[in-house]
Amino acid sequence: MVVETSRPIAEVARELGINETSLGNWMRAYREKHAGDEPPLQISERARLRELVARMAAHLRRARLENAEAMRSRLEFRDLVIDVNERRTYKSGKEVELTHTEFDLLTFLASNAGKVLSREKILNSIWGYEYPIETRVIDVHIRNLRRKIETQPSRPYYILAVPGIGYRFTNARPS
């Protein structure tokens, strides 16, 4: 991709009322990200400055969305960190070894922090069961998770039972 300018960046930046370095950085990032994807960005006397500003705004919006997505891939609660992309869990900075099912269950609960989740919803989301069955499989996995992530498994902080309904994950975020 080629960025063509018929005027110095400083002049364009001054006319737009933005920092010259910011415009230069944006143009460099634009070239790297969109190499071959779009027609070349042209800043010339005939080009509309509104289009440039709109493109810059769209680029910044995409960057913010990508950053927000990256933040969602890392769930943090007090001293518990769940890295969804790497499928790793850390308690007080130390990695906690979880089974595949335990990790999926923990991630599902943590992604819905503060919400009461019924046994049926948990069974459907983690195991794919469409209807409730009489089983203690959730309780067994919750007990194993509590042993691994709770400071005092008998007095849980993260995974709380809601009698007659299911479970709720704490919504306490780090300060």
N, C-alpha and C positions, 0 to 999 in steps of 0.2 A: 504494500500500500504506500502511496506517495501522498504526502500532505503538501499541497502547493500554496504558497503565500506570495502575494504580490506586494505586501506591505510588511514591515518589520513587526514582529510579535509585540514589541513594546507599544507600538502605535495602536494595534488592534486591542490589546489589553486595556490601554488607557481609554479608548473609545467605549469599551464594554464596562469600564469601571471596575475591573478586577485586577488582581495582582499578576504581574508578568510571569513570575515563577509558576504560579498556579496554572496559568494558561499553557505555558511550556510543558509542565508536568502532565496536564490533561492531554495535550496533543501527543506526547510520547506514549502515554498509556493507551490512548485511542489507537495509535498506529500498531502497537504490540498486540492488543486484544482483537482488533478487527482486520488483521492482515488477510487480505483476500476475501473477506466476508461481504464488504459493502463497497460501493463506489468510493473513490478517493474523496477525502474531505478537502474542499477548496475554500480558501479564505481569500477572496479577491474583492476588488471594488464593486463588482456586480453581485457578489454573494450577500445574502441577507445576514445581518448580525443576529437577527432573531433565530434563524435556523441554527447558527452556531451555539447560541445560548440554549436552545431546545435540545440539541445533541449533547451538550455538556450536562444539562440537567438529567437527561435520560441515562447517560453514562454513570453519573453519580448515584442515581436511583438504583441502577442495576448493582453497583458496588455495595450500596447499603443493604439491598436484598440478599446478596451473597454473604455479607457479613452476618446478617440476621440468621440466615440458614446455618452458618457455621456455629453461631451461638446456640441454636437449638440442638446441635449435635453434641453439645456438652452440657449436661444437666448437673447443677451444683446445689447441694443442700448441706449447710453447716460444714461438717468435715467429710462429707461423702461427695465424690465426683464420679459421674457416669459419662464416659466418652463413648457415645453411640457409634460413631464411625469406626473407631478402633476396637470396639467391643471390649473395653476395659473398665474396671471399676476400682476406685481408690478410696480408702478409708484412712483419714489422717495422713495422707501422702503415701501410704503403702498400698501396693496393688493387692486386690482381693481376688482370689481365684473362684470363678463361678462357672457352673455348668451352662450349657447352651440354654436350657429351659429356664434356669434361675436368672440368667442375664435378660432373657426376653421378658420374663415376668417382672423383674425389677424395673426395666426400662418402661414397660407398659404402665406400671403403677406410678413411677416418677414422672412420666409424661402427662399424667392426669393428676398431678399433685393437688391435694386439697379436695378432690372429688371422691365421693363414696362410690365404689365400683362393686356391683353385685357379683356374686359367684358366677352367674350365668354369663355376664359380660366378660369376665376374666377367662372362663372356660372357652368361650367362643373366640376371643381374641388370641389367646395363647395356644390352645389345643385344637381349635377349629370345631368344637362341638356346637351344633346348632340348637340343641335343647338341653336343659339341665339334667344331669344324671346324679345319682347318689354316689358321691365319691369324696374322699378326703384328700385327693391329690393336691388340691390347692393348699390345704393346711400343711401338708408335709413339706411342700416347697417353700411356703412362707416361713415355717419353723427353721428350715435349713438356711434360708436367706437371713433371718434374724440372727442366727448363730454367727454368721459371717460379717454382717454389717453393723449390728447393734453393739453398743458398749455394754449394755445389760440386756441380753435377750429376753429375760423374764419381765423386764419393764421397757418395752419397745418405745423408741422415739420416732423412727422413720415409718415403719409399717404398722398401722393401727387397725385392730379388728373393730368392725361395726356390727354388734350382735344382731343376728337375724337377717343381715343384708350381705355383708362381704367385708371389704377392706378399704382403707383410705391411707394414702401416702402423705406424709407431712408436707406442708407447703412452706416450711421455714427455709428461707434462702440465706446465703452467707451475708454477713453485715459488711 
